[in-house]
C-alpha cells in the first residue's frame, strides 16, 4: 500500500491566491459600500457602486494574476528550452552537474554519479527541471487556473456586502456591513492561519485590523466629501 503524506506546503499556491482574493473582495467592497453609503441617502447608488466594485475587482484580480503567472510560465519555458539545448549538446557536462548537486545534498561522489546516470537515462530534462531549476508539478505556473481562482475568490468575498446592500434598510447598512465584514475577516484569517499551520491569533488580528482601518478610512472620506457636495 502506497503511503501518502499531506504537507501544508502543497496548498501554499492556491491558499495564497484564495486568501488574497477573498480578503480583497471583502475588504474593498465593504469599504466601498461604507464610504458611498456615508455620502448617500438612497440605496440605488450604493448598490451600483457595490456591484461595480465586485465586477471590477474580480476582473482586476484575474488580470493581475494571469499576467504575473504568465511571466513565471514564460521564464519556466525559457529555462526548460535552455536545458533541452544543453542536454543535446553537452550531456556529459549536464550529467556531472546533476552529480554535483547530489553530492552537495549529502551523497558520496560514486553514488551521486550513479544516481545522475540513472536519472539521465530515465528522464534527463525532468531531472534537471526538478533538481537544478526547482520545478515540480505542484509549483508549475498555471496562468488560467490562477486567474479564475483569484476572480472567484474575490467575488465570493465581495458577495456578503453586496447582498446586505440589496436586502437591508440603508439606515442600518453601515453598521451591518462593518460588523459582519469584521466577523468574516476574523473567520477568514483564522482559517488561513490554521490551514497554513500558523498561530491563529496573529493571523486573525492582522486581517481584522487592516479591514477595520480600510472601512473607517472610506467612511470618513464618504462623510467629508458627501457633506462637501451637499
N, C-alpha and C positions, 0 to 999 in steps of 0.2 A: 504494500500500500504506500503510495507516494505521500510524503509528509509535506504539507503546505503551511508555510508561516505567513502571517499577515503582519506587515510592517507599516507603521504610520507614514513613513516616507513615500509609500506607494500612492498615497492620496494627496500629496502636497500640491500637485499641479491643479487638479480640479477643485480641491478645497480652497486654494488661494483665489482662484477665479470666482468661485461661488460666493465666498465670503465678501470679497471686494465688490462684486456686482450687487449682492443683496444689501450690503451696507450703504453703498452709493444710492441705490434705488430708494431705500427707506429714508435715509438722512436728507438727500437732496429734494425728494418730492415732499416730504413732511415740512422741510424748511420753506419750500416754495409755497405750500398751502398756508402755512402760518404767516408768512410775510404778506402774501396777497390778501388773505382774509383780514389782516390787521389794517389794510388800506381800503377795504371794500365793504359795502353794506348789502351786496347782492351775491347770491350763490353762483350765478352764471359765469362771471369772470374767474372765480376761484376754481370752478370745475374745469373750465377750458385750460387754465394755467396748469392744473394738476395733470390732466390728460396729455397736454403738450409736453410737459416736463417728463412724464413717463415714457412717451414715444421717443422724444429726442434723446433722452438719457440712454435708453436701451440701444438705440442705433449708434450713439456715440461710443458706448462701451464695446459694441460689436465691432465697429470700425477700428477703434484703437487696438483692441486685442488682435484683430485679424492682421493689421499692419505689423504689429510688434512680433507676433508669432511667425508671420510670413518672412520677416527678416531673419529670424532664427532658422527657419527652414531653408532659406537661401544659403545661409552660412553652412548648414549641415550638408547640403548638396555639394557645395563647393569643396568642402573638406573631403567628402567621400570621392569626388572626382579626382582630386589630387592623390588620394591614397590609391585609387584604382590605377592611375598612371604610374605611380611609383612601384606598385606591385608588378606591373607589366614590364617595367624597365630595369628594376633592380630588386628582384625578390630576395636575394641573399642579404642585402642590407636591411630589408624590411623584416626578415626572419630574425636577424640579430637585434633589431630594435625591439621586437617583442620579447626576446630572451632577456634583454637588459631590463625591461620593465618588470619581468617576473623575478629577476634577481633582486631588484630594488624592493620587491614586496616580500622577500624572505626565502625564495627558493635557492638551492645551490645552482651554480652555473651549469652543471651537467643536466640536472633535472629541468632547469629553465629552458635549455636548448631543446630537450626532448618535447616539452610541452609546446614550445613555439613551433616546432616542426609539425606536431600533430594538428595544432590549430591551423597552421598554414595549409596543410593538406585538406582539412575538412572545410574551412570557410575563412580564407585569408582576410577578405575585406571585412567580414563580420568581426573577426578577432581584433583587427586594428581599430574598427569603429568603437568597439566596446572598451578595449584596454588602453588604447592610445588616445582616442578622442573623447572617451567618456560617454558615448552614445548608447542608448538602450531603447527597447520598445516603450518602456514606461516614461522616458524623458523625451522621446521623439516629438518634434514640433508638429502640431495638427491645427493649422490656422482656422479652418471652417468650424471644427469642433469647439475650439476655444471661443470663437466669435459667437456662436449660437449659445454656448453655455453662459457667457457673460451677459448677453442680451436677455436670456431667460431669467437669470438670477436678478438682474436689475428690475425687470418687470414684476417679478414676484415680490421683491422688496418694496416697490412703489405701489403695489395694489392696495394695501391696507389704507393709507391716507386717501387714495382716490375714492375708495368705497365709502369712507367716512364723509367725504365731501358730498357724495351723492345721496347719503342717507340721513345725515344729522342736520338739525337746525343750525343756521350759521352762528347763532349766539353761543352755542356750546362747542363749536368746531375747534377752536384753537386749543382749548383745554383737553378735549378728547384726542385730537391728533398728537399733541405734545405728550400726554400721558401714555397713550397706547404705543407710540413710537419708542419712547424710552424703555418701556417694558419689553417690547420686541427686540430692541437693540441689546438689552441685557441677555435675553434668551439666545440671540444670535451670537453674541460674544462668548457666552458660556459654552454654547455648543461647539463653536470653532475651537475654543481652548481645549475642550475635552477630546475632540477628535484629533487634535494635534498633539495631545499629551502634555499641554502646558497647564500651569496653575489657573484655576477658574477665576479667582478674584481679580487679578490684574487684567486679564483678557476682557472680562466683563466691564470693569471700571473704565478702561480707556475708551471703549466703544461708546458707552453711555455718556461719558464726559464730553467727547467731541460732538456727539449728536446733540446734546443739550446746548453746547456753545453755538452750533450752527443754527438751531431753531431760534435761540434767543437773539442772535445777531440779525437774522432775517425778519423776525418780528419787530425788532427795533427799527430796522430800515423801513418796513411797511408802515409803521406808525408815523415816523418822521416825514417820509415822502407823501404818505396819504394825507397827513394834516397839512402839508405844504400845498398840495394840489387843491384840497378843499378851500 
